[in-house]
Amino acid sequence: MKLLLKSATIVDASSKLHLKKRDVLIENGKISKIAANIPSSNKVREISLKNLHISQGWFDSSVSFGEPGFEERENIENGLKTAALSGFTSVAVNANSFPVTDSKAQIKYLKSKAEGQSVNLYPIGALTVGSKGVDLAELFDMQNQGAIAFYDYKTPIANANLLKIALQYSQNFDGLVQSFPFDNSVAKNGMVNEEVNSTRLGLKGIPALSEELQIIRDLYILEYTGGKLHIPTISTKKSVELIKDAKKKGLDVSCSVAIFNLVLTDDALEEFDTNFKLLPPLRTKQDTQALLKGLKDGTIDAVTSDHNPIDVEHKKIEFEHAYFGSIGLEACFGALNGIIGFEDAVTVLTGLKNRFKISTNPIAEANAAELTLFDPTENWVFSEDDIFSTSKNAALLGAKLKGKVYGIVSNNKLELNK
């Protein structure tokens, strides 16, 4: 494949060409030339798009696809297509399938389903067998097969000793352990943030304390054991402070925040719309401001779409019985760009690549062309017509967004949002 990207503004802080407008020639999956003007020819496909910006391909550290077992929600093929059209060249796929991804055979299956696709699929193996929190899964074997981390998706590790053993054992092969910050004994049957709105609406609350207690415990264990810990999707002001202090101590910890917890608060629950039933729950304005500050100062390493398709039978029902979760890939960049700007957005959408051992490809001649194409200035409203996912459970439906993704160039393929 030969592509010529015309008048593209390069967004790559590691490059001398950062924020410079250049033509970029791509041949056989590699950047062969970058110049102020590259003449076109009949043998090259020219891509000329309004206000075209290009960056290193984005990575999402928490994506759920239904396959295997829940294909009615999303299959891998359509999920990867959705990721591509949303600007992501790499995604880490959670283990919440049926069966749970807890063996090297399951890792191999996921990787085989993604062969030949433009988007790189990186499986996350379950930390425990069946994600039941009892016995460690075959972590070493799964990593050898291609797993990049170990995580029982949205399932807290109740047994502190199990986390201790996981952190100790995984050091033998430089494994990355994830622990969901949620204490069930405190949260019990909560559905939304425990605050004024939960009381007023008569909905069972999930206290911020349930997240913070778990983080305090996990950080103490990490300090004792060593190892590498990632805390996904934090949501409270205190959580940011705890992780900031841990990093100052030199603990090997990273964390992410879901896009929803940056741009929405529990005020959205007014209409009992189950699209806003999320885990972690939407918190207060004070929390979103603290999360934003933590993102800007580097305490929070990255933003995830936390893309979690849920079929209509389990989402469009009474609030109490609806499943937690929302799709997020399609609106992630537009929501993020609107609050922090495109340069910072690109930084936090690639912020966990090294942590998860995902290769980075700076925009330079002779390097692999793994690029996200976008216009950071277009204002638009996210509607059902903009959803590529099979499921339509979108918390950001109707949101005013800034910045439109054109698509990606990756694995010698071009995916464009037409």
C-alpha positions in Angstrom: 0.0 0.0 0.0 1.3 3.5 -0.9 -0.3 6.5 0.8 0.4 10.2 0.6 -1.0 12.2 3.5 -1.1 15.8 2.3 -0.6 18.9 4.6 -0.8 16.9 7.8 0.0 18.6 11.1 2.3 16.3 13.0 1.4 15.9 16.7 4.3 14.1 18.3 6.2 15.7 21.2 9.1 13.3 20.6 9.7 14.7 17.1 11.4 17.8 15.9 8.4 18.2 13.5 5.9 18.5 16.4 3.1 20.8 15.3 4.7 21.3 11.8 2.6 20.8 8.7 4.2 18.2 6.3 3.4 15.7 3.6 3.9 12.1 4.7 4.6 9.3 2.2 3.8 5.8 3.4 5.1 2.7 1.5 4.6 -0.9 2.6 3.6 0.0 6.1 6.5 2.4 6.7 7.0 6.1 6.6 9.4 6.5 3.6 9.4 10.3 3.3 8.4 13.4 5.2 8.7 16.8 3.4 7.0 20.2 3.0 5.7 19.0 -0.4 5.7 15.6 -1.9 4.4 15.4 -5.5 1.6 12.9 -6.0 1.5 10.2 -8.6 -1.0 7.6 -10.0 0.7 4.9 -8.0 0.0 6.5 -4.7 -3.4 7.0 -2.9 -3.6 10.6 -1.9 -5.3 11.5 1.4 -6.3 15.1 1.7 -8.6 16.0 4.6 -9.7 19.2 6.2 -7.4 20.3 9.0 -5.7 16.9 9.0 -3.6 16.2 12.1 -1.7 12.9 12.7 -0.2 11.4 15.9 1.2 8.2 17.0 -1.5 5.6 17.2 -3.7 5.7 20.4 -3.9 2.8 22.9 -6.9 2.0 25.0 -6.0 0.0 28.1 -9.5 -1.2 28.9 -11.9 -2.5 26.2 -14.5 -5.2 26.4 -15.7 -7.2 23.4 -18.4 -9.9 23.9 -16.6 -12.6 22.0 -16.5 -15.4 23.0 -19.8 -16.0 24.7 -21.5 -12.6 24.3 -21.4 -11.9 20.6 -24.8 -10.3 20.7 -23.1 -7.4 22.5 -20.0 -7.1 20.3 -17.8 -9.5 18.3 -14.1 -9.0 17.9 -14.2 -8.1 14.2 -16.7 -5.3 14.7 -15.1 -4.2 18.0 -11.7 -3.7 16.2 -13.5 -1.8 13.4 -15.1 0.4 16.0 -11.7 1.0 17.6 -10.1 1.9 14.3 -12.8 4.4 13.3 -12.4 5.9 16.8 -8.7 6.5 16.4 -7.2 3.5 18.3 -4.5 1.4 16.7 -4.1 -0.8 19.8 -6.5 -2.1 22.4 -6.1 -4.2 25.5 -9.1 -6.5 25.7 -10.5 -7.5 29.1 -11.0 -11.1 30.2 -14.8 -10.7 30.8 -15.9 -13.2 28.1 -17.5 -16.6 28.4 -15.4 -18.6 29.1 -13.2 -16.1 31.0 -9.8 -15.6 29.4 -7.8 -17.4 32.0 -5.6 -19.8 30.0 -3.1 -19.7 27.2 -5.6 -21.4 24.9 -8.0 -18.4 25.4 -5.2 -15.9 24.8 -4.2 -17.7 21.6 -7.9 -17.7 20.5 -8.2 -13.9 20.9 -5.0 -13.2 19.1 -6.0 -15.5 16.2 -9.3 -13.6 15.8 -7.4 -10.4 15.3 -5.0 -11.6 12.7 -4.9 -9.4 9.6 -6.8 -6.6 11.3 -5.6 -3.0 11.2 -5.9 -2.7 15.0 -3.6 -4.6 17.3 -5.4 -6.7 19.9 -3.6 -7.3 23.2 -5.3 -9.7 25.5 -5.5 -9.2 29.2 -5.5 -12.5 31.1 -7.7 -13.1 34.1 -5.8 -12.8 37.4 -7.7 -15.7 38.9 -9.3 -18.8 37.5 -12.7 -17.9 36.1 -12.2 -14.4 37.7 -13.6 -16.0 40.9 -10.9 -14.6 43.2 -9.9 -18.0 44.6 -6.9 -19.4 42.7 -4.3 -17.7 40.5 -4.7 -18.4 36.8 -1.8 -19.6 34.7 -0.1 -16.1 34.6 3.3 -17.1 33.2 1.8 -19.3 30.5 -0.6 -16.6 29.4 2.1 -14.0 29.3 4.2 -16.3 27.1 1.2 -16.6 24.8 0.8 -12.8 24.5 -1.1 -11.6 27.6 0.1 -8.1 28.5 -1.5 -7.9 32.0 -3.7 -9.8 34.5 -7.0 -8.5 35.7 -10.3 -9.8 36.9 -12.4 -7.1 35.1 -14.4 -5.0 37.5 -14.1 -7.8 40.1 -12.1 -6.7 43.3 -9.5 -9.0 44.8 -11.1 -9.6 48.2 -8.3 -11.8 49.5 -5.4 -9.6 50.4 -3.0 -12.6 50.5 -4.0 -13.5 46.9 -2.9 -10.1 45.7 0.3 -10.4 47.7 1.2 -13.7 46.1 0.2 -12.4 42.6 2.6 -9.4 43.0 5.4 -11.6 44.3 5.0 -14.3 41.7 4.6 -12.0 38.7 8.0 -10.4 39.4 9.6 -13.6 38.1 8.5 -12.7 34.6 7.9 -8.9 34.8 4.1 -9.3 34.8 1.7 -6.4 35.3 -1.0 -7.0 37.9 -4.2 -5.0 37.9 -6.5 -4.6 40.9 -10.0 -3.1 40.6 -10.4 -0.4 43.4 -13.6 -1.6 44.9 -14.4 -3.0 48.4 -17.6 -5.0 48.2 -18.1 -5.1 51.9 -18.5 -1.3 51.9 -20.3 -0.9 48.5 -22.6 -3.9 49.1 -25.5 -3.5 46.6 -24.8 0.1 45.7 -25.7 1.4 42.2 -24.6 5.0 42.1 -22.3 7.4 44.0 -23.3 7.7 47.7 -24.0 11.4 48.0 -26.8 13.9 48.0 -28.2 12.7 44.6 -28.4 9.1 45.6 -30.4 10.0 48.7 -32.6 12.4 46.8 -33.3 9.8 44.1 -33.7 6.9 46.4 -30.9 4.9 44.8 -28.5 2.7 46.8 -25.1 4.3 47.1 -21.5 3.3 46.5 -19.4 5.3 48.9 -16.1 6.8 47.7 -14.7 5.0 50.7 -15.2 1.6 49.0 -12.7 2.7 46.3 -10.2 4.4 48.6 -10.0 1.6 51.2 -9.1 -0.9 48.5 -6.4 1.4 47.1 -4.9 2.0 50.5 -4.8 -1.8 51.1 -3.3 -2.5 47.6 -0.6 0.2 48.0 0.4 -1.2 51.3 0.7 -4.7 49.8 2.7 -3.3 46.9 5.1 -1.6 49.2 5.6 -4.9 51.0 6.0 -7.1 48.0 7.4 -5.0 45.2 6.2 -5.8 41.7 4.2 -3.8 39.2 0.6 -2.7 40.0 -1.9 -0.9 37.8 -5.1 0.5 39.3 -7.7 0.9 36.6 -10.5 3.5 36.4 -10.1 5.5 39.6 -12.9 8.0 40.3 -12.4 10.0 43.5 -10.4 12.9 44.7 -8.8 10.9 47.6 -7.8 8.2 45.1 -5.7 10.7 43.2 -4.0 11.8 46.4 -3.2 8.3 47.5 -1.6 7.3 44.2 0.3 10.6 44.0 1.8 9.9 47.4 2.6 6.3 46.4 4.5 7.5 43.3 6.4 10.0 45.5 7.5 7.0 47.6 8.8 5.3 44.5 6.2 2.5 44.3 5.8 1.0 40.9 2.2 1.9 40.4 0.2 3.3 37.5 -3.5 4.2 37.1 -6.1 5.2 34.6 -9.4 7.1 34.6 -12.4 6.4 32.4 -13.5 9.2 30.1 -17.0 9.2 31.8 -15.6 10.1 35.2 -13.8 13.1 33.7 -16.7 14.7 31.9 -19.9 13.5 33.7 -21.1 13.8 37.3 -23.9 12.1 39.3 -26.1 15.0 38.4 -26.8 13.1 35.1 -28.8 10.5 37.1 -31.8 12.8 37.3 -33.8 10.9 34.7 -32.8 7.4 35.9 -31.2 6.8 32.5 -29.5 3.4 32.8 -26.8 4.5 30.3 -25.4 6.4 33.3 -25.2 3.3 35.5 -21.5 2.8 35.5 -18.8 1.2 37.6 -17.0 3.1 39.0 -20.1 5.3 39.4 -20.2 8.9 38.3 -19.0 11.0 41.2 -19.2 14.7 42.2 -17.9 17.9 40.5 -15.2 18.0 43.1 -14.0 14.5 42.1 -14.0 15.3 38.4 -11.9 18.4 39.0 -9.4 16.5 41.1 -9.2 13.8 38.4 -8.6 16.4 35.8 -5.8 17.9 37.9 -4.3 14.5 38.5 -4.3 13.9 34.7 -2.6 17.1 34.0 0.1 16.7 36.6 0.9 13.1 35.6 -0.5 11.3 38.7 -3.0 9.6 36.4 -1.1 8.0 33.6 -3.8 7.6 30.9 -7.5 7.9 29.9 -9.4 4.8 28.8 -12.8 4.6 27.0 -13.7 1.7 29.3 -15.7 0.5 26.4 -18.2 -2.1 27.6 -21.1 -3.0 25.2 -24.2 -4.3 26.9 -27.2 -5.7 25.0 -30.5 -4.0 25.2 -32.1 -6.7 27.3 -29.7 -6.0 30.2 -29.6 -2.2 29.8 -33.0 -0.9 28.9 -34.7 -2.1 32.0 -35.3 -0.9 35.6 -32.3 1.0 37.0 -31.9 -1.5 39.8 -31.6 -4.5 37.5 -29.6 -2.9 34.6 -26.0 -3.9 34.1 -23.2 -1.5 34.7 -21.3 -0.2 31.6 -21.2 2.0 28.6 -19.6 2.0 25.2 -17.0 4.7 25.0 -14.6 4.3 22.0 -16.5 6.4 19.5 -16.8 9.5 21.7 -13.6 9.3 23.8 -11.4 11.7 21.8 -14.1 14.3 21.2 -15.0 14.4 24.9 -11.3 14.5 26.1 -10.1 17.0 23.5 -13.0 19.3 24.6 -11.6 19.6 28.2 -7.8 19.3 27.9 -6.9 20.1 24.2 -5.5 17.9 21.5 -1.9 17.9 22.5 -2.6 16.7 26.1 -5.3 14.3 24.7 -2.8 12.6 22.5 -0.4 12.3 25.4 -2.9 10.6 27.7 -4.3 8.4 24.9 -0.8 6.9 24.5 0.3 7.2 28.1 0.2 3.5 29.0 1.9 2.1 26.0 5.3 1.6 27.7 3.7 0.3 30.8 1.8 -2.4 28.9 4.8 -3.1 26.7 3.1 -1.7 23.5 5.6 -0.6 20.9 5.8 3.1 20.2 6.4 4.4 16.7 7.5 8.0 16.6 6.6 9.8 13.4 9.9 9.7 11.5 11.2 8.3 8.3 11.9 4.6 8.2 9.6 4.0 11.2 6.4 1.9 11.0 3.4 3.9 10.1 1.1 3.5 13.1 -0.9 6.7 13.0 -4.2 8.3 14.1 -5.8 10.8 11.8 -8.0 13.5 13.2 -9.3 17.1 13.1 -9.1 18.6 16.6 -11.4 21.6 15.9 -14.7 20.2 14.6 -17.6 20.6 16.9 -20.3 18.0 16.8 -23.0 16.2 18.8 -22.7 12.5 19.5 -25.8 10.7 18.2 -26.8 7.1 17.5 -25.7 7.6 13.9 -22.1 8.0 15.2 -22.2 4.6 17.0 -20.2 1.9 15.2 -20.7 -0.6 18.1 -23.3 -3.4 18.0 -24.6 -2.3 21.3 -26.0 1.3 21.8 -25.5 1.8 25.5 -23.7 5.1 25.3 -23.4 7.4 28.4 -22.2 10.2 26.2 -25.1 10.1 23.8 -26.2 13.7 23.0 -22.9 15.2 24.4 -21.3 18.1 22.6 -17.9 17.1 21.5 -14.9 18.8 20.0 -12.6 17.0 17.5 -13.5 14.4 15.0 -11.5 11.2 14.2 -10.9 10.4 10.6 -9.4 7.0 11.2 -6.0 5.2 11.4 -3.1 3.9 9.3 -1.8 0.8 10.9 -0.5 -2.7 9.9 -0.2 -1.5 6.3 -3.9 -0.7 6.2 -6.0 2.4 6.0 -9.3 2.7 7.9 -11.3 5.9 7.2 -14.5 7.1 8.8 -16.6 7.9 5.8 
